Amino acid sequence: MKRPLDNMIAYARKLRRNQTDAEMFLWQLLRGRRLGGFKFRRQHPFGPYILDFFCMQRQLAIELDGGSHAQDAQASYDGERTAFLQKKGIQVLRFWDNQVFQETEAVLTVILKCT
């Protein structure tokens, strides 16, 4: 029988294989300590959640939101998720997918200021 953590890790691996275009694009800018020398992980399991990107050194989570995140139910879930992470001492940055593509430098500047 698999433990819940095993299931989370398997799901995180699946998410890594099926990234959104925005996640793939941002990952190319964050991976390999490319941003300020900070190490980021992608699709990182944390508690009951999987974080899009996580910098353990700075306790910083980056979440990318597509159009479905504008719906009330998803926005409520995102709020609960953010509150949980903040209680654990993790700062959460949220960006819309289109911001990653259209305002890339501004997004990277915000991330760098938080690292």
SVG drawing of the C-alpha trace seen along z (x, -y; Angstrom):
<svg xmlns="http://www.w3.org/2000/svg" viewBox="-17 -45 41 47">
<polyline fill="none" stroke="black" stroke-width="0.4" points="0.0,0.0 1.3,-3.4 1.7,-6.1 0.2,-9.6 3.7,-11.0 4.4,-8.4 1.2,-9.5 2.2,-13.1 5.6,-12.4 4.1,-10.4 1.6,-13.2 4.4,-15.8 6.4,-13.8 3.3,-13.6 2.9,-17.4 6.5,-17.9 6.0,-15.9 2.8,-17.8 3.8,-21.4 1.8,-24.4 3.5,-26.6 4.0,-29.3 5.5,-26.8 8.0,-25.6 8.9,-29.1 9.5,-30.2 11.3,-27.0 13.9,-27.8 14.6,-31.1 14.8,-29.7 16.5,-26.3 20.1,-25.7 20.4,-28.7 19.9,-31.1 18.1,-33.7 20.3,-35.3 22.0,-32.0 19.0,-30.6 17.9,-27.0 14.3,-26.5 12.4,-23.2 9.5,-22.7 6.3,-20.8 7.5,-20.5 5.3,-18.5 4.6,-20.5 2.0,-19.3 -1.2,-18.5 -0.1,-20.7 2.3,-20.7 4.0,-24.0 4.6,-25.1 8.1,-26.4 9.8,-26.5 13.0,-28.1 13.8,-26.3 16.6,-28.6 14.2,-31.6 11.0,-29.8 9.4,-31.2 6.7,-29.6 5.8,-30.8 2.4,-29.9 1.3,-30.4 -2.4,-30.8 -4.3,-30.2 -7.8,-31.3 -9.5,-28.7 -8.0,-30.5 -10.4,-33.4 -13.4,-31.2 -14.8,-31.6 -14.2,-28.0 -10.6,-27.9 -9.9,-31.4 -11.2,-30.2 -9.0,-27.1 -6.0,-29.2 -6.7,-31.5 -6.8,-28.5 -3.6,-27.2 -1.8,-30.5 -3.0,-30.8 -1.7,-27.3 1.7,-28.1 2.0,-31.4 1.3,-29.7 4.2,-27.5 6.5,-30.5 6.4,-30.4 6.0,-33.5 3.7,-33.0 4.0,-34.9 1.2,-34.5 1.4,-35.5 -1.1,-35.0 0.3,-32.9 0.0,-35.9 2.2,-38.0 5.0,-35.4 5.0,-35.9 4.1,-39.6 5.9,-41.0 8.8,-38.6 11.3,-41.1 8.8,-42.5 8.0,-39.0 11.7,-38.1 12.3,-41.4 9.6,-40.6 10.9,-37.1 14.4,-38.3 13.4,-41.0 11.8,-38.2 14.8,-35.9"/>
</svg>
